[in-house]
Amino acid sequence: MNPQLQDERKKLSKCLIEPTLFDFNDSTFEYSVYQPSSRFKRDFESIFPCLNVKQRKELLVVPIIQQCEYDMVGLTKEVNQERDVKLELFVQWGKSVVDRIKSIGMWADIMDPASGFPIFSEAGPSPYPDVQGTQMLSSRFYVQNIGCCHILFHPTWQSHIYPSTLFTTAPAHILEKVILEVLGK
């Protein structure tokens, strides 16, 4: 990627927590936390109509990447089964995090990677594109257009990943504590 473009991207959003690995139910996850730029937040009103202006300003974006056994570019029975398993694991983990954040008076939600719409909140008219959103936040990832799909590539795991996203108004240090609590640490 062009170094000038990478510098521009870094100015747009601020990484608050660098990529961090954890295991959940025998699956390897990676998360990082970003304070998105005002340009990035521009569409959040149509994605999360339930949030007020103050909440949208506090919103953090948390790309969640699960390592996969199979190359997710494929369309085999095994790939589809692994996608289903990874979705279930993400929702199970995400629900625990969202419920805990809400229990302390803050907002959080996870996106359905298949539809791009929130799982626990009222959906707005616009979906959130996990792949493009993650690429916009971090220069670590690149996207390749394969047929009609955009595929996110991880710097280590390449296309052996299942990307998803969590959003929250909780400050990064509280989110980090909640994640550790959910993991029993």
C-alpha positions as CSV (number, residue, x, y, z in Angstrom):
1,M,0.0,0.0,0.0
2,N,1.2,3.5,-0.8
3,P,2.9,5.0,2.4
4,Q,1.2,8.3,1.8
5,L,-2.2,6.6,1.8
6,Q,-1.3,4.7,5.0
7,D,-0.4,8.0,6.7
8,E,-3.7,9.5,5.7
9,R,-5.6,6.5,7.0
10,K,-3.8,6.8,10.4
11,K,-4.9,10.4,10.7
12,L,-8.5,9.5,10.1
13,S,-8.9,7.1,13.0
14,K,-7.0,6.5,16.2
15,C,-6.1,3.0,17.4
16,L,-6.7,2.9,21.2
17,I,-5.9,-0.8,21.7
18,E,-3.5,-2.6,19.4
19,P,-4.4,-6.0,18.0
20,T,-4.9,-8.4,20.9
21,L,-5.4,-12.2,20.7
22,F,-7.6,-14.3,22.9
23,D,-9.2,-17.8,22.8
24,F,-12.9,-18.3,23.2
25,N,-14.4,-21.8,23.0
26,D,-11.5,-23.2,21.1
27,S,-11.4,-20.4,18.6
28,T,-8.7,-17.8,18.2
29,F,-10.0,-14.2,18.1
30,E,-8.2,-10.9,17.5
31,Y,-9.6,-7.6,18.5
32,S,-8.4,-4.0,18.3
33,V,-10.2,-0.8,19.3
34,Y,-10.5,2.4,17.2
35,Q,-11.8,5.8,17.8
36,P,-13.1,6.5,14.3
37,S,-12.6,9.9,12.6
38,S,-15.5,12.2,12.1
39,R,-15.5,11.3,8.5
40,F,-15.8,7.6,9.4
41,K,-18.7,8.4,11.8
42,R,-20.6,10.3,9.2
43,D,-22.9,7.3,8.4
44,F,-23.5,6.1,11.9
45,E,-26.9,7.9,12.2
46,S,-28.3,5.7,9.4
47,I,-26.6,2.6,10.9
48,F,-27.6,3.2,14.5
49,P,-30.7,5.4,14.6
50,C,-31.1,4.5,18.3
51,L,-28.0,6.5,19.3
52,N,-28.1,10.2,20.1
53,V,-25.5,12.7,18.9
54,K,-23.4,12.4,22.1
55,Q,-23.4,8.6,21.9
56,R,-22.3,8.7,18.2
57,K,-19.4,10.9,19.2
58,E,-18.3,8.5,21.9
59,L,-18.7,5.4,19.6
60,L,-15.7,3.1,19.4
61,V,-15.3,0.5,16.6
62,V,-13.9,-2.9,17.5
63,P,-13.0,-5.1,14.6
64,I,-13.2,-8.8,15.6
65,I,-11.3,-11.3,13.5
66,Q,-11.5,-15.1,14.0
67,Q,-8.8,-17.3,12.6
68,C,-10.3,-20.0,10.4
69,E,-9.1,-23.5,9.4
70,Y,-10.3,-23.1,5.8
71,D,-9.7,-20.3,3.3
72,M,-13.0,-18.3,3.4
73,V,-12.7,-17.5,-0.3
74,G,-14.0,-20.9,-1.0
75,L,-17.6,-22.0,-1.4
76,T,-17.4,-25.6,-0.2
77,K,-19.5,-27.4,2.3
78,E,-16.7,-27.3,4.9
79,V,-16.2,-23.5,4.4
80,N,-19.9,-22.8,4.8
81,Q,-20.0,-25.0,8.0
82,E,-17.0,-23.1,9.4
83,R,-18.7,-19.8,8.6
84,D,-21.8,-20.9,10.5
85,V,-19.7,-22.0,13.5
86,K,-17.7,-18.8,13.5
87,L,-20.9,-16.7,13.4
88,E,-22.3,-18.6,16.4
89,L,-19.1,-18.2,18.4
90,F,-19.0,-14.4,17.6
91,V,-22.6,-14.0,18.6
92,Q,-22.1,-16.0,21.8
93,W,-19.0,-14.0,22.8
94,G,-20.5,-10.7,21.6
95,K,-23.7,-11.2,23.5
96,S,-21.7,-11.7,26.7
97,V,-19.7,-8.5,26.1
98,V,-22.8,-6.5,25.1
99,D,-24.8,-7.6,28.0
100,R,-22.0,-6.8,30.5
101,I,-21.5,-3.3,29.0
102,K,-25.2,-2.6,29.1
103,S,-25.3,-3.8,32.7
104,I,-23.0,-0.9,33.6
105,G,-25.0,1.7,31.8
106,M,-23.3,2.0,28.5
107,W,-24.3,1.0,25.0
108,A,-22.9,-1.8,22.8
109,D,-23.9,-3.9,19.9
110,I,-22.5,-6.4,17.4
111,M,-23.1,-6.5,13.7
112,D,-24.4,-9.5,11.8
113,P,-21.6,-10.0,9.3
114,A,-23.9,-11.6,6.8
115,S,-26.4,-8.6,6.7
116,G,-24.4,-5.7,8.1
117,F,-27.2,-4.8,10.5
118,P,-27.0,-4.6,14.3
119,I,-28.0,-7.8,16.2
120,F,-29.4,-6.3,19.4
121,S,-30.4,-2.7,18.4
122,E,-32.9,-1.2,16.0
123,A,-31.5,-1.4,12.5
124,G,-31.2,1.8,10.4
125,P,-31.6,1.9,6.6
126,S,-27.9,1.4,6.0
127,P,-25.8,-1.7,6.7
128,Y,-22.2,-1.5,8.1
129,P,-19.7,-3.1,5.8
130,D,-17.4,-5.1,8.1
131,V,-14.7,-5.7,5.4
132,Q,-14.5,-2.1,4.1
133,G,-14.8,-0.7,7.7
134,T,-12.0,-2.8,9.0
135,Q,-9.8,-1.8,6.1
136,M,-10.5,1.9,6.6
137,L,-9.5,1.7,10.2
138,S,-6.3,-0.3,9.9
139,S,-3.6,-0.3,7.3
140,R,-2.7,-3.9,8.5
141,F,-5.5,-5.3,6.3
142,Y,-6.0,-5.2,2.6
143,V,-9.1,-6.1,0.5
144,Q,-9.3,-8.1,-2.7
145,N,-12.3,-8.1,-4.9
146,I,-13.1,-11.7,-5.8
147,G,-16.1,-12.0,-8.1
148,C,-18.9,-10.0,-6.4
149,C,-17.4,-10.2,-2.9
150,H,-14.8,-8.1,-1.1
151,I,-12.4,-10.4,0.9
152,L,-10.5,-9.0,3.8
153,F,-6.9,-10.3,4.2
154,H,-5.2,-10.5,7.6
155,P,-1.4,-9.8,7.7
156,T,-0.8,-13.3,9.2
157,W,-3.9,-15.4,8.6
158,Q,-4.6,-14.0,5.1
159,S,-8.1,-15.1,4.0
160,H,-8.4,-17.7,6.7
161,I,-10.5,-15.3,8.7
162,Y,-14.0,-14.5,9.7
163,P,-14.4,-10.7,10.3
164,S,-17.0,-9.1,12.4
165,T,-17.5,-5.9,14.4
166,L,-18.5,-4.7,17.8
167,F,-19.5,-1.1,18.5
168,T,-19.7,0.5,22.0
169,T,-19.8,3.8,23.8
170,A,-17.8,2.3,26.7
171,P,-14.3,3.8,27.0
172,A,-11.5,1.5,25.7
173,H,-10.2,0.7,29.2
174,I,-13.6,-0.4,30.4
175,L,-14.2,-2.5,27.2
176,E,-10.8,-4.2,27.8
177,K,-11.8,-5.1,31.4
178,V,-15.2,-6.4,30.2
179,I,-13.5,-8.6,27.6
180,L,-11.1,-10.0,30.2
181,E,-14.1,-10.6,32.6
182,V,-16.1,-12.4,29.9
183,L,-13.0,-14.6,29.3
184,G,-12.8,-15.4,33.0
185,K,-9.5,-13.6,33.5
